[in-house]
Amino acid sequence: MHLELAKFEGKGYVIAPAGYGKTHLIANAVEATTQRQLILTHTYAGVHSIQKKMQDLAVPSSRYRIDTIASWSLRMCLNYPITSNWDKEFPSGNEWKQLYVACTSLLNKPFMKRIVLSSYAGVYVDEYQDCSTQQHFLVEALANLLPCRLLGDPMQAIFDFADQPVDWEQYIYPHYHNLGELRIPWRWNLAGSKELGDWLDGVSMSLRAGGKIDLNAPLPKGVERIAVDLDDFANPKRLNFFYRFLKNEEAVIAIYSGDQKSKNKTHKLAQLLRGKFSSIEEVEGKDLLSIIKQLEKEPSPGKRLLCVIKLAKKCFNSVDKVLTAATKRGQRGNLTKTTRYPDVLEATNNYLNESTSSNLLRILDAINRKPETSAYRRDMLNRMLKILRLHAENPDLSLMESAQRFQRDLRHAGRPIRHNKLIGTTLLVKGLEYPHAIILDADAMSPKELYVALTRGAKSITIVSQKGVIPI
C-alpha cells in the first residue's frame, strides 16, 4: 500500500485502526518518494512517534517535515502577520479556531500557493479523525494544491471540540478516494500477543457495528476482568489489584474516560495510591497556570505562602505533616527543639521574607525529600519546578511569562515522564502504546472511548467493570 500512497496524485484516505501499522505506512511511503513531503498530525507525541519511525527506517530528513496542524498554522500566520492579520504568539481557547480561519485564507493567496508548491510535493495528515471542521477546511486548502493522503479511523474520534469534529460522511467519503484499510494488528503481533490482537480485531468489528463485548465469555490470554467498584470507599481492598503491577518493571497505563469528572478521578486515584501510580496532566496545564495566576495576584507574603501550600497539596500527599502550625496559617514559625523539619520551616520563612522563585523551589524540594510525603502528580510538580528554574534564571520575565515560555517549549518537546506507572484519560493517551493497560470504570465509557482504551495495551489488558457486558 505504501507505493500506492507515494504515487497517488489526488485526494485520498486510508482507514487505519489503532496499532495496525499506520506510522510505519507513512514512513515507508515517504521513503519511496524523492521529493519533500509535509506530514501533519495533532500532538507532539504524534510528531515524535512519526519522527522516531523515520529515523528507525533511515528515511532521509530532506524528504519530510513533520509538525502539528496547530504549530504549522501558527508559524505560517506569524511569518506573514500583515497578510494573515495574525500576531498572537500564544493562542488560547476559541482563538485557535480563528487561527485556522486565518491560515486557510492565507493559503488561498497566490504568493502563498507558490511558496507551498516550491516547499512540498505532497501532504500526509495523520489521525484525521481528530480534525475539527475548521481544521479540515485548512487541509482542504492544502489538498487543492498538493496530493493529499488522510490517515485515520473514525472509531477513534473521541475529542470534544467547540467546533465540531469533521464529519467523514459529509466531507471525506464523497470527495476523497478510498486508498484502502489496514488489516493486520501489528502492535500485538510484534509484542508476541497474537491471541490478544486477534481478540481486539474482533472487538473492533463488533463495536463498529454497534455490538457489545461479553466479559462473561472466555477471555483470551492477556485479558482479565476485575469486577470491583472503585468508588466503594467502604471496601479497603478495592485497589489491591494495582499493586501487583508494581512488581513488573514494564510500563502500565490506567485509563479513565475523558469527561471532566473522570479527569478529576485520575488525580484522586493517584493520591489514594500514594504516588505508586502517578497521574498525567493535560498539555495545556490549566490547573498549574491557574495557581500561578493566583500566586502572582496575591498582595501579601502570607497569602502567597498559602497559595504555595495549596500547590504542594495538589502534588504531594501528607503535606500538613511536615509543616508547622504557623506555616499552615501563612505565618512565620519559630524554630524550637520540637520542630521536626527545620529545613522546611527555614524555607517557608525565607519565602515570607522574599517571595522569589528560588525560595519557592527550596520549599518544594524540602517537602519532596520528606519520608511522609509522596508525589502523586509528578507531571504537575516537574512542570512547576522547571518554570521556577526558568524564572529564577530570567528575572526580567514575570512568573506567568516564564510559564508561557515553558508551555511553548513543552508543546514541541512533549512531556518527559520518567515514572512508568501512570493514570490518564482516553484523551491523554490516545495514539500512545504501553505494554500493559488497565481500563478503569469501563462501564462508563462510550464505544469509541472503550475502543481507544482497549487498544493501548500491547501485552495485557485489565478491564475493571461491574457489568458483564460493555458498553452498557
KABEL-V690749 format. One record per residue. N is the residue number from 1. OMEGA is omega in whole degrees, 0 to 359 (999 if undefined). Layout:
[[N;OMEGA] [N;OMEGA]]
This chain:
[[1;184] [2;179] [3;177] [4;177] [5;183] [6;184] [7;187] [8;185] [9;185] [10;178] [11;184] [12;179] [13;174] [14;174] [15;188] [16;178] [17;181] [18;175] [19;185] [20;172] [21;182] [22;182] [23;178] [24;180] [25;179] [26;182] [27;179] [28;180] [29;178] [30;179] [31;183] [32;178] [33;178] [34;182] [35;188] [36;180] [37;173] [38;180] [39;182] [40;175] [41;188] [42;183] [43;177] [44;171] [45;176] [46;177] [47;182] [48;179] [49;179] [50;179] [51;180] [52;180] [53;177] [54;180] [55;179] [56;181] [57;177] [58;175] [59;181] [60;182] [61;179] [62;185] [63;184] [64;165] [65;181] [66;180] [67;171] [68;177] [69;182] [70;183] [71;180] [72;179] [73;181] [74;181] [75;179] [76;183] [77;179] [78;177] [79;181] [80;189] [81;182] [82;181] [83;182] [84;185] [85;182] [86;179] [87;180] [88;181] [89;182] [90;178] [91;176] [92;175] [93;184] [94;179] [95;179] [96;177] [97;178] [98;178] [99;181] [100;175] [101;180] [102;181] [103;177] [104;178] [105;179] [106;182] [107;179] [108;177] [109;182] [110;183] [111;180] [112;176] [113;179] [114;180] [115;181] [116;182] [117;178] [118;182] [119;187] [120;176] [121;181] [122;181] [123;171] [124;176] [125;184] [126;177] [127;189] [128;178] [129;180] [130;179] [131;169] [132;178] [133;181] [134;175] [135;178] [136;179] [137;177] [138;178] [139;178] [140;177] [141;175] [142;182] [143;176] [144;180] [145;189] [146;168] [147;189] [148;178] [149;179] [150;178] [151;181] [152;184] [153;181] [154;180] [155;180] [156;182] [157;184] [158;179] [159;182] [160;184] [161;167] [162;170] [163;190] [164;174] [165;184] [166;179] [167;183] [168;181] [169;183] [170;191] [171;187] [172;187] [173;182] [174;191] [175;181] [176;182] [177;177] [178;182] [179;176] [180;180] [181;177] [182;189] [183;184] [184;181] [185;187] [186;184] [187;184] [188;176] [189;181] [190;179] [191;182] [192;184] [193;185] [194;180] [195;177] [196;179] [197;178] [198;178] [199;180] [200;177] [201;177] [202;177] [203;180] [204;181] [205;179] [206;181] [207;179] [208;181] [209;180] [210;182] [211;184] [212;174] [213;180] [214;181] [215;176] [216;178] [217;177] [218;182] [219;182] [220;175] [221;180] [222;179] [223;178] [224;175] [225;175] [226;182] [227;181] [228;177] [229;182] [230;180] [231;178] [232;186] [233;176] [234;179] [235;183] [236;183] [237;187] [238;182] [239;186] [240;184] [241;178] [242;191] [243;179] [244;178] [245;181] [246;180] [247;182] [248;181] [249;182] [250;183] [251;178] [252;174] [253;174] [254;192] [255;168] [256;172] [257;191] [258;180] [259;186] [260;179] [261;180] [262;176] [263;178] [264;180] [265;181] [266;181] [267;180] [268;180] [269;177] [270;178] [271;180] [272;178] [273;176] [274;174] [275;176] [276;166] [277;183] [278;180] [279;180] [280;187] [281;170] [282;180] [283;183] [284;177] [285;186] [286;181] [287;182] [288;180] [289;178] [290;179] [291;179] [292;178] [293;180] [294;181] [295;182] [296;185] [297;180] [298;188] [299;186] [300;177] [301;181] [302;178] [303;178] [304;179] [305;177] [306;177] [307;177] [308;178] [309;176] [310;177] [311;181] [312;181] [313;175] [314;183] [315;187] [316;164] [317;167] [318;180] [319;182] [320;184] [321;183] [322;180] [323;174] [324;180] [325;180] [326;179] [327;181] [328;175] [329;183] [330;183] [331;174] [332;177] [333;178] [334;179] [335;179] [336;179] [337;182] [338;178] [339;188] [340;184] [341;181] [342;182] [343;177] [344;179] [345;179] [346;181] [347;180] [348;177] [349;178] [350;179] [351;176] [352;178] [353;183] [354;186] [355;180] [356;177] [357;178] [358;179] [359;176] [360;176] [361;181] [362;177] [363;183] [364;179] [365;180] [366;178] [367;183] [368;185] [369;183] [370;182] [371;181] [372;186] [373;174] [374;181] [375;178] [376;172] [377;183] [378;180] [379;178] [380;181] [381;182] [382;177] [383;181] [384;179] [385;181] [386;177] [387;180] [388;178] [389;178] [390;180] [391;179] [392;180] [393;182] [394;185] [395;177] [396;177] [397;169] [398;178] [399;179] [400;177] [401;176] [402;179] [403;179] [404;177] [405;178] [406;180] [407;178] [408;181] [409;180] [410;180] [411;181] [412;186] [413;185] [414;181] [415;178] [416;181] [417;183] [418;178] [419;187] [420;171] [421;195] [422;174] [423;180] [424;177] [425;178] [426;181] [427;184] [428;185] [429;180] [430;181] [431;181] [432;182] [433;178] [434;176] [435;185] [436;180] [437;176] [438;182] [439;185] [440;181] [441;182] [442;178] [443;187] [444;186] [445;172] [446;178] [447;181] [448;178] [449;179] [450;179] [451;179] [452;182] [453;183] [454;185] [455;177] [456;187] [457;182] [458;184] [459;180] [460;177] [461;175] [462;185] [463;178] [464;186] [465;175] [466;180] [467;180] [468;179] [469;180] [470;353] [471;184] [472;999]]
